[in-house]
Structure formats: C-alpha cells, structure tokens
C-alpha cells in the first residue's frame, strides 16, 4: 500500500463496454492510450480534434461525472456523410458511451459543472498528426445546446473550413 492512500478511497467501476460490445460497434484495435479529463465550468466547449493518418484513431468516450453533449464530425474524404455531425448526451447517470470512428473529429460541450470524461484511444497521441476544426464553423452547423461559456484559446483559433477542404483520406 502507498503511504497516505487509504484502501477505502478505491472503487472498482465498469465504465467501459464489454469486449463483445466493442467488437459489435466496430472496435478492432488494442487500446493504445487512455485519457481522463475534468472540465470545471458548464457550457465549456472542447474540440473539435482528430488525428491524421497514419495516426488516425478510434475513440471511445464515456462520462464518469456530470454530463456532456458529445459530437463527432465525419471528415472522411468521399463519405456520403462528409461534414455531417452526430451528437448525443453522455452522462454519469445514463452510462452511455460514444464510439468515434477513424476519420472523425471529436468535441464536446459540458452540460454540468465538473464534467469528467474517460477516453480510450486506438492510437497514441502524435502531435505531428494533430488536426482540428473550429467548433463554431458555419459549414458544420453544429447545434450546440448552450451558449459557449469558455473554450481554450487554442481551440478558438482553429481556422474555418474553406471550400477546398477535401477531408481525411484513410
């Protein structure tokens, strides 16, 4: 036991789907990285982030505390749903998870204070492959449920899409 850590502070919680559920949803790779985030303020927007090939990744996102409006945008070149978005509420209460396929950008807006997310990634973070979209891009037309309370300076500086954006080739 580590000094200063009481065994009473540990709780096992199944917050991820079972392996057969992951396979049924299309997850075919090992989990390469797990990220944990806590966002303090309701209305905060994070994203929209993705990784370009050869580091394109799948993500499985689940909410451990609070609630978020989780968004995925299809960036796959030639896709019938190119630049269309899908969103769903993830919360500690509903226990749902969202699978973000390769070639999709991901972001979220917190619906509560102190929203806590856990992400499983099929590829490790590769800074040289990082891509991002502006969450307020009118080309995307994402229906964010709340006014933006805050977002990072970096996320706010992402350029708007141009007419010649061809998407991500996987």
C-alpha positions in Angstrom: 0.0 0.0 0.0 1.2 3.5 -0.8 1.7 5.9 2.1 -1.2 8.3 2.6 -3.6 6.3 0.4 -6.5 4.6 2.2 -7.9 1.4 0.7 -11.4 3.0 1.3 -10.8 5.5 -1.5 -10.7 2.9 -4.2 -13.8 1.8 -6.0 -14.0 -0.5 -9.0 -16.4 0.7 -11.6 -17.2 -0.7 -15.0 -17.3 2.4 -17.1 -16.5 0.8 -20.5 -18.5 -1.6 -22.6 -17.5 -5.3 -22.5 -15.3 -6.6 -25.3 -18.1 -8.2 -27.3 -20.0 -4.8 -27.3 -16.8 -3.1 -28.6 -16.5 -5.6 -31.4 -20.1 -5.3 -32.3 -19.6 -1.5 -32.5 -16.6 -1.9 -34.8 -13.6 -1.6 -32.4 -10.9 -3.8 -33.9 -7.7 -2.5 -32.3 -5.9 -2.6 -29.0 -6.4 0.3 -26.6 -3.2 2.3 -27.0 -3.9 5.2 -24.7 -6.4 6.2 -22.0 -7.1 9.9 -21.2 -9.1 11.4 -18.4 -10.3 15.0 -18.4 -12.2 17.1 -15.9 -13.9 20.4 -17.1 -15.0 22.7 -14.3 -17.5 25.0 -16.0 -20.9 24.2 -17.5 -21.0 25.4 -21.2 -17.3 24.9 -21.9 -16.6 23.6 -25.4 -13.5 21.4 -26.2 -12.5 20.4 -29.7 -13.1 19.5 -32.4 -9.9 17.3 -32.6 -8.7 14.5 -34.7 -5.5 12.7 -35.8 -4.5 12.5 -39.4 -3.2 9.2 -41.0 -1.1 7.3 -40.4 -2.0 8.0 -36.8 -5.8 8.2 -37.3 -7.6 6.8 -34.3 -10.8 5.5 -32.9 -12.0 6.9 -29.6 -14.5 5.5 -27.1 -15.7 8.3 -24.8 -17.7 7.9 -21.6 -18.8 10.3 -18.9 -17.9 9.4 -15.3 -19.3 12.6 -13.6 -21.8 15.2 -14.8 -23.0 15.4 -18.4 -21.7 16.5 -21.8 -23.1 16.9 -25.3 -20.6 14.8 -27.3 -20.1 15.5 -31.0 -18.5 13.6 -33.9 -18.0 15.1 -37.4 -17.3 12.9 -40.4 -14.1 14.1 -42.2 -13.7 11.0 -44.4 -13.0 12.1 -48.0 -15.7 10.7 -50.3 -18.0 9.7 -47.5 -21.7 10.0 -48.1 -21.9 11.7 -44.7 -18.9 14.0 -45.2 -19.0 17.0 -42.8 -22.2 15.8 -41.2 -22.2 15.6 -37.4 -23.8 13.4 -34.8 -24.3 14.3 -31.2 -25.6 12.5 -28.1 -25.7 13.3 -24.4 -23.3 11.3 -22.3 -23.7 11.4 -18.5 -22.8 9.5 -15.4 -26.5 8.9 -15.0 -27.2 7.4 -18.4 -24.0 5.4 -18.6 -23.7 5.6 -22.4 -20.5 5.7 -24.3 -19.9 7.1 -27.8 -17.6 5.4 -30.3 -15.8 7.9 -32.6 -14.5 6.1 -35.8 -11.3 6.9 -37.5 -11.6 9.9 -39.8 -14.0 11.8 -37.5 -13.3 14.9 -35.4 -14.5 14.9 -31.8 -15.6 17.6 -29.4 -18.0 18.2 -26.5 -19.8 20.8 -24.6 -20.3 20.4 -20.8 -23.9 20.4 -19.7 -22.9 20.5 -16.0 -20.1 21.8 -13.9 -17.3 19.4 -13.1 -17.9 17.1 -16.1 -15.4 14.2 -16.1 -14.7 12.1 -19.2 -12.7 9.0 -19.9 -11.4 8.4 -23.4 -9.9 5.1 -24.8 -7.8 5.6 -27.9 -6.7 3.1 -30.6 -3.5 5.1 -31.2 -1.2 7.1 -29.0 -1.2 10.9 -29.3 1.0 12.1 -32.2 1.5 15.9 -32.2 2.6 15.9 -35.8 -0.7 14.3 -36.9 -2.9 16.6 -34.9 -5.8 18.2 -36.7 -8.7 20.4 -35.5 -11.8 22.2 -36.7 -13.4 25.3 -35.3 -16.4 24.3 -33.3 -18.3 27.4 -34.5 -17.7 26.8 -38.2 -20.9 27.6 -40.1 -20.0 24.9 -42.6 -20.6 22.4 -39.9 -23.7 24.0 -38.4 -23.4 22.1 -35.1 -26.4 22.8 -32.8 -24.6 23.3 -29.5 -27.2 23.2 -26.7 -25.8 26.1 -24.6 -24.1 29.4 -25.2 -20.3 28.9 -25.1 -19.1 29.7 -21.5 -15.5 29.2 -22.4 -13.1 27.3 -24.7 -9.3 27.2 -24.9 -7.5 29.9 -26.7 -6.1 27.3 -29.0 -9.5 25.8 -29.8 -10.8 29.3 -30.6 -8.1 29.9 -33.1 -8.7 27.0 -35.4 -9.5 28.2 -38.9 -12.8 27.9 -40.6 -13.1 25.3 -43.3 -12.6 26.5 -46.8 -14.5 25.4 -49.9 -11.5 23.3 -51.0 -11.4 21.2 -47.8 -11.2 17.6 -49.2 -11.3 15.7 -45.9 -9.2 13.0 -44.5 -8.0 10.1 -46.6 -7.7 6.9 -44.5 
